[in-house]
């Protein structure tokens, strides 16, 4: 509000006008200050503060857990895990019980659990206790499983092996449903579905990327597209929305080809539509894509994270996130945060808006030296945090070379 002295309708003397104007200025300054304070309070109240509980072990194996996947249709009640002995399906029973107690003014716990009126001041304290129970059954004795990926809408999951084959399995069924044939007999590094589950792909250590249509026809067991994305190896990829664009992460002879963007509708020799110069030492190891914010996030061998703006197709920010190589990412379905896991077993949770670290769980999946032999490490070629999955409710599941399947609950 701007008050002009000459626009006043009142005819006052100069001395009276000056006094009145001083009083009005004081009220105007107070009103402006109140508006600013209310706006700050509103902004702080609207900003949601994320919090997470301490990790809890919900399942433990005697050897390495190289990968796992959950049944999204059953809200994570069924879980399939890959070990050095094969695939095992788990039926988890997770119960959270809330207990309310009375605490006196001197912090002593009262005998009565039910709150009653009392002359002495007492406070109510609420504790959440989570109980875990699991039942398991052996599904496959194939000890060459490298990655598991579940269908986003159906009770199916894919199992990639070291020989390049991809098997389609169903939760609750011991035998595999179908086997897909890739272009090369090389170890599968990643398996991914698109958001609708109509297509899936597999990348391998020879640098190839194969895409299939998820249908039951016999002639669709072979890939409809083969791309040689990176000269040395392709370690991860991501579907960008439900279109034809795919982002890949890997290691190439040229540093500018470690993270690339591909159009699956173009011929193979024209399919690479964009590339980014990043992760120059060791290449890119994993990536995720945020559809709402249109951000592509990649992790590198040296523990660095690069964030790309896909609207302008340029690097937005890069920073060091871990001390060792980043093995995997996990994205919150509501896209409030993402999770990173590294080779030293650490798990970190990052705010997707300002890219600040919310929670840090150091050495969560650190491998005990007395529990693992060198042959196991050579067979799985993984160490530390191996895979991360963020459920619909924001809870984070992780597995690693320590043989643990852990749960981090969103508070």
Residue pairs with C-beta under 8 A, 6 or more apart in sequence:
1 28
3 24
3 28
5 17
5 21
8 17
12 20
48 336
50 336
50 337
50 349
50 351
50 358
50 410
51 358
51 359
51 410
51 411
52 349
52 358
52 359
52 396
52 408
52 409
52 410
52 411
53 408
53 409
53 410
53 411
54 408
55 347
55 361
55 364
55 398
55 406
55 407
55 408
56 130
56 132
56 406
56 407
56 408
56 409
57 132
57 404
57 405
57 406
58 92
58 94
58 132
58 134
58 405
58 406
58 407
59 79
59 81
59 90
59 92
59 132
59 134
59 136
59 404
59 405
60 403
60 404
60 405
61 81
61 83
61 88
61 403
61 404
61 405
62 371
62 403
63 83
63 84
63 85
63 372
63 376
63 403
64 83
64 84
64 367
64 372
64 376
64 377
64 380
64 382
64 386
64 400
64 401
64 402
64 403
65 81
65 82
65 83
65 386
65 399
65 400
65 401
65 402
65 403
65 404
65 405
66 82
66 83
66 84
66 145
66 146
66 147
66 380
66 382
66 386
66 387
66 399
66 401
67 81
67 82
67 145
67 146
67 147
67 148
67 386
67 387
67 399
68 79
68 80
68 81
68 82
68 148
68 387
68 389
68 397
68 399
68 405
69 79
69 80
69 148
69 149
69 150
69 157
69 389
70 76
70 78
70 79
70 80
70 150
70 389
70 391
70 397
71 77
71 78
71 79
71 150
71 155
71 157
71 171
72 150
72 151
72 152
72 153
72 392
73 153
73 154
73 155
74 155
74 171
75 391
75 392
76 92
76 391
76 397
77 91
77 92
77 93
78 89
78 90
78 91
78 92
78 155
78 171
78 172
79 89
79 90
79 92
79 397
79 405
80 87
80 88
80 89
80 90
80 139
80 148
80 150
80 157
80 169
80 171
81 87
81 88
81 89
81 90
81 148
81 399
81 405
82 145
82 146
82 147
82 148
82 159
83 143
83 403
84 143
84 376
84 379
84 380
85 141
85 143
86 138
86 139
86 140
86 141
86 142
86 143
86 145
87 138
87 139
87 140
87 142
87 145
87 148
87 159
87 169
88 136
88 137
88 138
88 139
89 136
89 137
89 139
89 171
89 172
90 134
90 135
90 136
90 405
91 134
91 135
91 136
92 132
92 133
92 134
93 131
93 132
93 133
93 134
93 135
94 130
94 131
94 132
94 407
95 130
95 131
96 128
96 129
96 130
96 131
97 128
97 129
97 130
97 131
98 126
98 127
98 128
99 113
99 126
99 127
99 128
99 129
100 113
100 115
100 124
100 125
100 126
100 127
101 109
101 110
101 113
101 124
101 125
101 127
102 109
102 110
102 112
102 113
102 115
102 122
102 123
102 124
102 125
103 109
103 110
103 122
103 123
103 124
103 125
104 110
104 120
104 121
104 122
105 120
105 121
105 122
110 122
115 122
115 124
130 407
130 409
132 407
137 174
138 174
139 169
139 174
140 159
140 167
140 169
140 174
140 176
142 159
142 161
143 379
144 161
144 162
144 163
145 159
145 160
145 161
145 162
146 160
146 161
146 162
146 187
146 188
146 189
146 380
147 159
147 160
147 188
147 189
147 190
147 191
147 387
148 157
148 158
148 159
148 160
148 191
148 387
149 157
149 158
149 160
149 190
149 191
149 192
149 193
149 200
150 156
150 157
150 158
150 193
151 157
151 158
151 193
151 197
151 214
152 193
152 195
152 196
152 197
153 196
153 197
154 197
155 170
155 171
155 172
156 168
156 169
156 170
156 171
156 177
157 168
157 169
157 170
157 171
158 166
158 167
158 168
158 169
158 191
158 193
158 200
158 202
159 166
159 167
159 169
159 176
160 166
160 188
160 189
160 190
160 191
160 202
161 167
161 187
161 188
162 187
162 188
163 185
163 187
164 182
164 184
164 185
164 186
164 187
164 188
164 204
165 179
165 180
165 181
165 182
166 179
166 180
166 182
166 188
166 191
166 202
166 212
167 176
167 178
167 179
167 180
168 176
168 177
168 178
168 179
168 180
169 176
169 177
170 177
178 216
178 221
179 221
180 202
180 212
180 221
180 222
180 223
181 221
181 222
181 223
182 188
182 202
182 204
182 208
182 210
182 223
183 208
183 210
183 223
183 226
184 204
184 206
184 208
186 204
186 205
186 206
186 208
187 204
187 205
187 381
188 202
188 203
188 204
189 203
189 204
189 205
189 233
189 234
189 235
189 236
190 202
190 203
190 235
190 236
190 237
191 200
191 201
191 202
192 200
192 201
192 237
192 238
192 239
193 199
193 200
193 214
193 239
194 200
194 239
194 242
195 239
195 241
195 242
195 291
196 242
197 214
198 213
198 214
198 242
199 211
199 212
199 213
199 214
199 239
200 211
200 212
200 214
201 209
201 210
201 211
201 212
201 237
201 239
201 246
202 209
202 210
203 209
203 210
203 229
203 234
203 235
203 236
203 237
203 248
203 250
204 233
204 234
205 233
205 234
206 233
207 228
207 229
207 230
207 231
207 232
207 233
207 234
207 250
207 252
208 226
208 227
208 228
208 229
208 234
209 225
209 226
209 227
209 228
209 229
209 234
209 237
209 246
209 248
209 262
210 223
210 225
210 226
210 227
211 223
211 224
211 225
211 246
211 264
212 220
212 221
212 222
212 223
212 224
213 220
213 224
225 264
225 268
226 268
227 262
227 264
227 268
227 271
228 268
229 237
229 248
229 250
229 260
229 262
229 272
230 248
230 250
230 251
230 252
230 257
230 258
230 260
230 283
231 251
231 252
231 253
231 254
231 257
232 250
232 251
232 252
232 253
232 283
233 250
233 251
233 283
234 248
234 249
234 250
235 249
235 250
235 251
235 283
235 284
235 285
235 286
236 248
236 249
236 250
236 284
236 285
236 286
236 287
237 246
237 247
237 248
237 249
237 287
238 246
238 247
238 287
238 288
238 289
238 296
239 245
239 246
239 289
240 246
240 247
240 261
240 289
240 291
240 296
240 310
241 291
244 263
244 264
244 265
245 261
245 262
245 263
245 264
245 273
246 261
246 262
246 263
246 264
247 259
247 260
247 261
247 262
247 287
247 289
247 296
248 259
248 260
248 262
248 287
249 258
249 259
249 283
249 284
249 285
249 286
249 287
249 298
249 299
250 258
250 283
250 284
251 258
251 282
251 283
251 284
252 258
252 283
255 277
255 278
255 279
255 280
256 275
256 276
256 277
257 275
258 276
258 277
258 278
258 279
258 280
258 283
258 284
259 275
259 276
259 278
259 279
259 284
259 287
259 296
259 298
259 306
259 308
260 272
260 274
260 275
260 276
261 272
261 273
261 274
261 275
261 313
262 271
262 272
262 273
263 270
263 271
263 273
264 271
266 273
274 313
276 306
276 308
276 315
278 284
278 298
278 300
278 306
278 315
278 318
279 298
279 300
279 301
279 302
279 304
279 306
281 300
281 301
281 302
282 300
282 301
282 302
282 325
283 300
283 301
284 298
284 299
284 300
284 301
284 306
285 299
285 300
285 301
285 325
285 326
285 327
286 298
286 299
286 326
286 327
286 328
286 329
287 296
287 297
287 298
287 299
287 329
288 296
288 297
288 329
288 330
288 331
288 338
289 295
289 296
289 297
289 310
289 331
290 296
290 297
290 331
290 335
290 338
290 352
291 335
292 335
293 335
293 352
294 309
294 310
294 311
295 307
295 308
295 309
295 310
295 316
295 352
296 307
296 308
296 310
297 305
297 306
297 307
297 308
297 329
297 338
298 305
298 306
298 308
299 305
299 321
299 325
299 326
299 329
299 340
300 306
300 325
300 326
301 325
301 326
302 320
302 325
303 320
303 321
303 322
303 323
303 324
303 325
303 326
303 342
304 318
304 319
304 320
304 321
304 326
305 318
305 319
305 320
305 321
305 326
305 340
306 315
306 317
306 318
307 315
307 316
307 317
307 318
307 355
308 314
308 315
308 316
309 315
309 316
317 355
319 355
321 340
321 342
321 348
321 350
321 357
322 340
322 342
322 343
322 344
322 346
322 348
323 342
323 344
323 346
324 342
324 343
324 344
324 384
325 342
325 343
326 340
326 341
326 342
326 343
327 341
327 342
327 343
327 382
327 384
327 385
327 386
327 387
328 340
328 341
328 385
328 386
328 387
328 388
329 338
329 339
329 340
329 341
329 388
330 338
330 339
330 340
330 341
330 388
330 389
330 390
330 396
330 398
331 338
331 339
331 390
332 338
332 339
332 352
332 390
332 394
333 390
333 391
333 392
334 394
335 352
336 351
336 352
336 353
336 394
337 349
337 350
337 351
337 352
337 358
338 349
338 350
338 352
338 390
339 347
339 348
339 349
339 350
339 388
339 390
339 396
339 398
340 347
340 348
340 350
340 388
341 347
341 348
341 365
341 384
341 385
341 386
341 387
341 388
341 398
341 400
342 348
342 384
342 385
343 383
343 384
343 385
344 362
344 363
344 366
344 384
345 362
345 363
345 364
345 365
345 366
345 367
345 384
345 385
345 400
345 401
345 402
346 360
346 361
346 362
346 363
346 364
346 384
346 385
347 360
347 361
347 364
347 365
347 385
347 388
347 396
347 398
347 408
348 357
348 359
348 360
348 361
349 357
349 358
349 359
349 360
349 396
349 408
350 356
350 357
350 358
351 357
351 358
359 408
361 408
364 385
364 398
364 400
364 406
365 384
365 385
365 386
365 398
365 399
365 400
365 401
365 402
365 404
365 406
366 384
366 400
366 402
367 383
367 384
367 400
367 401
367 402
368 402
371 402
371 403
372 401
377 383
377 401
380 401
382 401
383 401
384 400
384 401
385 398
385 399
385 400
386 399
386 400
386 401
387 398
387 399
388 396
388 397
388 398
389 396
389 397
389 398
390 396
390 397
391 397
393 410
394 410
395 407
395 408
395 409
395 410
396 407
396 408
396 410
397 405
397 406
397 407
397 408
398 405
398 406
398 408
399 405
399 406
